[in-house]
Amino acid sequence: MSKFLEELKNGRILASVCKKCNRIVVPPRVFCEMCFKPIDGYTYVRDTGKVNTYSISYIVADASRVKEPITVAVIELDGASPSIGILHVLGEVKLEDVKFGMRVKAVWKPPEQREGAITDMKYFKPIGEGEM
């Protein structure tokens, strides 16, 4: 996990590779949960993807309540195996405009503000089909 977090600080998303199952998984694991084999290595995936599922929440990460809801989504990142995603928040989108399959891109903190945490990606925002 420390390698994954360090790469987030560098603005890159690291995934683990299982050659036996042909899976690329984010966040990376030390072993494949399908075949229980140690992973074969790492690769990078893109910071774009699509919304697999989402939820409207009035509770934020520190478990405090908020008046304005946030949208939390599972994002299937481009380059990762299908149905493998990371949980993150959506931004720059109205709640009524969020859709399953919507294309999104990570909005990163400026490099000097990154600290090696999942929050180095501030949120994912909608993009058009041709944008990367």
C-alpha positions as CSV (number, residue, x, y, z in Angstrom):
1,M,0.0,0.0,0.0
2,S,2.9,2.4,0.7
3,K,4.0,2.2,-3.0
4,F,0.4,3.0,-4.1
5,L,0.3,6.0,-1.8
6,E,3.7,7.2,-2.9
7,E,2.6,7.0,-6.6
8,L,-0.5,9.1,-5.7
9,K,1.8,11.7,-4.4
10,N,3.4,11.6,-7.9
11,G,0.0,11.9,-9.6
12,R,-0.1,8.3,-10.8
13,I,-2.4,5.4,-9.9
14,L,-0.7,2.1,-9.3
15,A,-2.4,-1.3,-9.8
16,S,-1.4,-4.9,-9.1
17,V,-1.3,-7.5,-11.8
18,C,-2.2,-11.2,-11.6
19,K,-1.1,-13.0,-14.7
20,K,-2.9,-16.2,-13.7
21,C,-6.3,-14.5,-13.6
22,N,-5.5,-11.8,-16.1
23,R,-6.6,-9.1,-13.6
24,I,-5.4,-5.6,-13.0
25,V,-6.6,-4.4,-9.6
26,V,-6.8,-1.0,-7.9
27,P,-5.9,-0.4,-5.2
28,P,-3.1,-3.0,-5.4
29,R,-3.1,-6.1,-3.3
30,V,-0.3,-8.4,-2.2
31,F,-2.2,-11.5,-3.4
32,C,-5.0,-12.2,-5.9
33,E,-8.3,-12.7,-4.0
34,M,-9.5,-14.9,-6.9
35,C,-6.7,-17.5,-7.1
36,F,-4.9,-16.6,-3.8
37,K,-1.6,-16.4,-5.7
38,P,0.9,-13.6,-4.9
39,I,0.7,-10.8,-7.4
40,D,3.0,-10.8,-10.4
41,G,3.9,-7.1,-10.4
42,Y,2.5,-3.6,-10.8
43,T,1.3,-1.4,-13.6
44,Y,-0.2,2.1,-13.9
45,V,-3.8,2.8,-14.8
46,R,-5.3,6.0,-16.0
47,D,-7.0,8.6,-13.8
48,T,-10.1,8.4,-16.0
49,G,-12.9,5.9,-15.9
50,K,-16.7,5.5,-15.4
51,V,-19.1,5.5,-12.5
52,N,-20.1,1.9,-11.7
53,T,-22.4,2.9,-8.8
54,Y,-23.0,5.8,-6.6
55,S,-24.7,7.0,-3.4
56,I,-25.8,10.3,-2.0
57,S,-24.4,10.8,1.5
58,Y,-25.0,13.3,4.3
59,I,-22.0,11.9,6.2
60,V,-18.4,12.7,5.2
61,A,-15.2,10.7,5.7
62,D,-14.7,11.8,9.4
63,A,-18.3,10.5,10.1
64,S,-19.7,14.1,10.7
65,R,-23.0,15.1,9.2
66,V,-23.3,17.8,6.5
67,K,-26.2,19.8,5.3
68,E,-25.3,19.6,1.6
69,P,-25.0,16.0,0.4
70,I,-21.9,14.6,-1.3
71,T,-21.9,12.0,-4.0
72,V,-19.7,9.0,-3.3
73,A,-19.1,6.7,-6.3
74,V,-17.2,3.5,-7.2
75,I,-15.1,4.5,-10.2
76,E,-13.9,1.8,-12.7
77,L,-10.6,3.2,-13.8
78,D,-9.4,2.9,-17.4
79,G,-6.8,0.2,-17.6
80,A,-8.1,-1.8,-14.6
81,S,-10.1,-5.0,-14.9
82,P,-13.8,-4.7,-15.4
83,S,-15.9,-4.3,-12.2
84,I,-12.7,-3.3,-10.2
85,G,-13.1,0.1,-8.8
86,I,-12.1,2.6,-6.2
87,L,-14.4,4.5,-3.9
88,H,-14.2,8.3,-4.2
89,V,-16.3,11.4,-4.3
90,L,-17.7,13.2,-7.4
91,G,-17.4,16.9,-7.9
92,E,-18.3,19.6,-10.4
93,V,-21.6,17.8,-11.1
94,K,-25.2,18.3,-9.9
95,L,-26.8,15.4,-8.1
96,E,-29.5,15.0,-10.7
97,D,-26.9,14.8,-13.5
98,V,-25.0,11.8,-12.0
99,K,-25.5,8.7,-14.1
100,F,-24.3,5.1,-14.1
101,G,-21.6,4.7,-16.7
102,M,-20.8,8.5,-16.7
103,R,-17.2,9.2,-17.8
104,V,-15.1,10.9,-15.1
105,K,-11.5,12.1,-14.6
106,A,-9.6,12.7,-11.3
107,V,-9.0,16.3,-10.2
108,W,-5.7,16.3,-8.5
109,K,-4.3,18.6,-5.8
110,P,-1.4,20.7,-7.0
111,P,1.9,18.6,-6.7
112,E,3.2,20.7,-3.8
113,Q,0.1,20.0,-1.7
114,R,0.1,16.2,-2.2
115,E,1.0,14.0,0.7
116,G,0.7,10.4,-0.5
117,A,-3.0,9.9,0.4
118,I,-6.2,9.0,-1.6
119,T,-7.2,12.6,-1.0
120,D,-4.4,13.7,-3.3
121,M,-7.2,13.2,-5.9
122,K,-9.7,15.8,-4.7
123,Y,-12.6,14.3,-6.6
124,F,-13.7,12.9,-9.9
125,K,-15.5,15.2,-12.4
126,P,-17.5,14.4,-15.5
127,I,-15.8,14.4,-18.9
128,G,-17.0,13.9,-22.4
129,E,-16.6,10.5,-24.2
130,G,-13.5,11.7,-26.2
131,E,-11.7,13.5,-23.3
132,M,-8.8,11.8,-21.5
